[in-house]
C-alpha cells in the first residue's frame, strides 16, 4: 500500500521537509493526498483581473500586482497590522495583513511580483483587500493549469513544492487506487470515481469538476462516519441479549399519582417512546434532548420505576456531585412513596458506608442507584441491572457509556439525557448510535424568563435592581467568566465582583463566592446553603451551568455576557425561572460593537434552546461548541455539519440500507482499510 509510505518516499522530501509536513499533520503519502486545498482558495489563472477591474463587493477575487510599498500600522487596542500597497498599469490596491500574517508580509520587498487573492472592498484612496493570500511569482515556475490549489501551510513549506509533491502522489494513484465506497453507492448517487475526484480536488479541470470532487469526498466522509456509528451500535448494543420489560403496572401508577403535576404533551410523547422501547427485546438506546427546565428528571423517574416494577435495578450517572445529589433528592421524592429504594454513590464516601452500600446493591436491596463517575468503578456490581441513565451525556465519552452498560450480563436499556440543545444534524453525528426523543417547552406554571441587555453605564442600576429582588425575599445569581482577574483578558472576575458587591451594595446581604477551584465539600456546603435560602446572592463562574435547582432564585446577572456562547447563555439563564414568580436574566456587556450586540439580541429575543444552538453552531463552529474528538469520532476534513445538513440525512438513510444487507459490514470494513489513514478505524474497531 504505497499510500502508507512515509512522505520521504517522494522525491524532494528529506528529513527537514518531512518534519515541516508533520507539523501540519502530514506523515504519509496518503495523508498528503487527503490534505485538501483550502475551501475557497483556488486561483483561477483563466480569470485574472486588472486592479481597476476588481469589483468592490466583498467577493474573493484574483489579480496580479507588483509591490509598491510596505508599512506597519497599529489599530484598536494596539494590535499591529501591515499594509502592502501593490500596483499594476491600471491602479493601486492596499493589502491588509493581520496577526500572524503580518510578520510574513513585512518580508515582501518593493518590486516583488505577486499573485493576490482576497476579499475586495472600497478603501480610502485605493481598493482595500482583506483575508489576503499571496504567492510570490518565482522565476522558472512551471506552467500551471487554469485552476490552481492553495494549501494552508506553515514553516518553510511553499505552495510550489506542495503542488509538485501532490502531482507525484497522484502519479502513484494512477497506477493503483482501489475504490473506498461500495460500487452500488457510487453508481446510485452519481459520484465520480475516487481517482478522478482526487485529481479534480487538487488540480481541477473545471469549476464543475471541482464541485463534483468536493461532493464525492463530503459524501464519503459522512457515509463512512454513519456506517461506523451504526456498526458500533450493532456490535455493542444489538448483539447482546436485551431485557424485555412488561407493560406499565401498579407501581408505576403509584409513581404517576405521586407526581405534583400532569405531564405536558411533549413529556407524554417522550415517555411513550421510552416505555415502548423498554418493552422490546432489543435494548433501548435513546437520547432524551430536553431544553432547559423541560422536566427530563421526571421522565427518567418513570423509566427507573418501570425497571424496578419488572424486578430489576436502574442507575443514573451525573457529571457532578451537585447534580447527582439533586437527582437523588428528586427521585426519592417521586419514588420512595411507591416503595422504591434509592441510594446515592459519590466519591469521598466513608469506607464503611460505601462498603455497606455496594453490598446492598449486589444483594438487590437497592433498586435505584444515583451517582457520579464513581458508578464506573470495578467494585460497583448490580444484582440485576436493566436500565442505565446518563445525564449531560456530552460530559461523558462513548467508552464511559459502554463501561456502565457492561455492568449487566444482558444488554441493559440505555437512556441518555441532555439539557444541551443539539441541532438534529449534529445529534445524528455525535449520537449516531442513538434514537432521539425531543422535549421542548416548560412545565405548567412556569413563566418565560425576561431577558434584558445593558452596557457598563447601567451597572449601578442593575445592582440596585438586584438589591430590590433580595429585599422582596428572592435570591439571585451573578455569573462571571473568570475566577480571578487576568492581565491577559479584559473581563470581570468572580473574586473581584464578589468583593465589590459584598462590601458595597450588598454589604448587609448574605452572599457567597462559588467556583471550580473550591474543594467539593466547600462547593456542596455553599450550594446547600443557597438552596436552603441562607445565602441570598451567589457570585459564581459557570460551575452553576448544570445542576442547580433553586425555585426562589428569580434574577441572574451575567457579567461580560459577550464572552459566552449563545447556547451557554441559554443554559445559564435556565437556572432561573424555575418557580411561579416572574424571573429575569440581565446580560451585562463591556463592549458595544454591532456584532457583539447582535449576538446578545438573539438570546434576548428567543427562549428556544434548539434555535440558539443552531445559531451558536453557525457562529462558533462545531469544534468549539461540541468537540467531536472526545466522542472517539474522527475529525471531519472536508464535510461541514451545518452546511451539509441534507447530505447527513441522505447518507444516514443509505448507511442503514447498506448495513441491512448480508456481509455488508465486512465489505465496509474492507473499504475502510483501503482509506489512506486510520481515522475511521477506531470507530469500526478494526
Buried (B, 14 or more C-beta within 10 A) or exposed (E): EBBBBBBBBBEEBEEEBBEBBEEBEBBBBBBBBBBBBEEEBBBBBEEBBEBEEBEBEEEBBBBBBBBBEBEEEEEEEEEBBBBBBBBBEEBBBBBBBBEEBBEEBBEBEEEBBBBBBBBBBEBEEBBBBBBBBBBBEEEEEEEEEBBBBBBEBEEEBBBBBBBBBBBBBBEBBEEEBEEBBBEEBBEEBEBBBBBBBBBBBBBBBEEEBBEBBBBBBBBBBBBBBBBBBBBBBEBBBBEBEBBBBEEBEEBBEBBBEBBEEEBBEBBEBBBEBBBEBBBEEBBBBBBBBBBBBBBBBBBBBBBBBBBBBBEBBBBBBBBBBBBBBBBBBBBBBBBEEBEBBBBBBBEEBEEEEBEEBBEBBBEBEBBBBBBBBBBBEEEBEBBBBBBBBBBBBBBBBBEBBBBBBBBBEBBBBBBBBBBBBBBBBBBBBBBBBBBBBBBBBBBEEBEEBBBBBBEEEBBEEBBEBBBEBBEEEBBBBBBBBBBEEEEEEEBBBBBBBBEBBBEEBBEEBBBBBBBEEBEBEEBBEBBEBBBEBEBBBBBBBBBBBBBBBBBBBBBBBBBBBBBBBBBBBBBBBBBBBBBEBEBBBBBBBBBEEEEBBEBBEBBBEBBBBBBBBBBBBEBBEBEEBBEBEEBBBBEBBBBBBEEBBEBBBBBBEBBEEBBEEEEBBEBBBEBBBBBBBBBBBBBBEB
